[in-house]
Amino acid sequence: MKNLRKKLLALTFILTIVGSMQAKNALIVIAHGSPMPSWRKPVLDLEPIVRQKLATHPVKGIDYMRVALMEYTEPSVATVVKDCLKQGADTIFALPLFIAPSSHTEEDLPNILGMKYNRYVREELAEENTEMVHTNVPIVMGPTFYYSYVLEKTMLQRVKAMSKDEANEAVVFLAHGDPERIGFWNMMLEHVQKYIKDNSKITYTDARQIEMGHDFANELLPILKRAAQHKKRILVQGIYLTSDVKRMADRHNMQEKQAELTKDGVEIVYSNEGILPASSDLIANWVIEETTQWLKSKK
């Protein structure tokens, strides 16, 4: 009996050691960040949504999950990585919550995470008081929205929410991306427009990259005039993570500047929703899908 008890204790000890040696994967979803609480809230609110989905998803493998912000406020990337390490993570999957490849995803984040060394980028980050990550734990960085259909699906969701009569409406998409990687952004706008036409009765679409500054109205008005030649109801949707085009239109007094069109019976509807929080569920599903594919790649 004593020998049996000793063997059981030894087996329990071995199983405990083996269990502690098993990989513990952490998931960090990283967004740009903003000093505005209204911007941060829908991003940070993704954390409990994703955690709930991870808890019920059939593919297991993530032991800890956090949302981090690259700039301006906590929780910063470095803070969240430290937290993951405290939880015992020995591998981290960092998923950038960005629309398309940009200097943020190709330079800033890889340097912050210690995956890349560019002293010029690091000098700029140091001027912004950005804390670098220092760890020997492997960090794998995932793709942006660009490499999936999540943008197309969220935009279709937003358009259908605004639409009253698809066949008699035009849709204008606005975006603001990295000029150094303009090819990605132009392709993204083409993909979104095609998806909308393929999955609705919308026949006229247009899309432009427009600065959010003082030229917003001057750049947008010609686009609206062209759309008005085709349809009498124009839906304007921004491809932004949390910002919305209605606030931009109000800020730049578009009601007055488009008066010539509206007097002719053209109705222009500006969306008051970005991708988040309106499409939080779709974004959370994208996070799960990309994380699942990464976990499968490790097997």
Stockholm file with secondary structure:
# STOCKHOLM 1.0

chainA/1-299         MKNLRKKLLALTFILTIVGSMQAKNALIVIAHGSPMPSWRKPVLDLEPIVRQKLATHPVKGIDYMRVALMEYTEPSVATVVKDCLKQGADTIFALPLFIAPSSHTEEDLPNILGMKYNRYVREELAEENTEMVHTNVPIVMGPTFYYSYVLEKTMLQRVKAMSKDEANEAVVFLAHGDPERIGFWNMMLEHVQKYIKDNSKITYTDARQIEMGHDFANELLPILKRAAQHKKRILVQGIYLTSDVKRMADRHNMQEKQAELTKDGVEIVYSNEGILPASSDLIANWVIEETTQWLKSKK
#=GR chainA/1-299 SS CHHHHHHHHHHHHHHHHHHHHSCCEEEEEEECCCSCHHHHHHHHTHHHHHHHHHHHCSSCCEEEEEEEESSSSSSBHHHHHHHHHHTTCSEEEEEECCSSCCHIIIIIHHHHTTSCCCHHHHHHHHHTTCCCCCCSSCEEECCCGGGSSHHHHHHHHHHHHHCSCGGGEEEEEEECCCGGGHHHHHHHHHHHHHHHHHTSSCCEEEEEECCSSTTHHHHHHHHHHHHHTTCSEEEEEECCSSCCHHHHHHHTTHHHHTHHHHHTTCEEEECCCCSTTTTHHHHHHHHHHHHHHHHHHTC
#=GC SS_cons         CHHHHHHHHHHHHHHHHHHHHSCCEEEEEEECCCSCHHHHHHHHTHHHHHHHHHHHCSSCCEEEEEEEESSSSSSBHHHHHHHHHHTTCSEEEEEECCSSCCHIIIIIHHHHTTSCCCHHHHHHHHHTTCCCCCCSSCEEECCCGGGSSHHHHHHHHHHHHHCSCGGGEEEEEEECCCGGGHHHHHHHHHHHHHHHHHTSSCCEEEEEECCSSTTHHHHHHHHHHHHHTTCSEEEEEECCSSCCHHHHHHHTTHHHHTHHHHHTTCEEEECCCCSTTTTHHHHHHHHHHHHHHHHHHTC
//
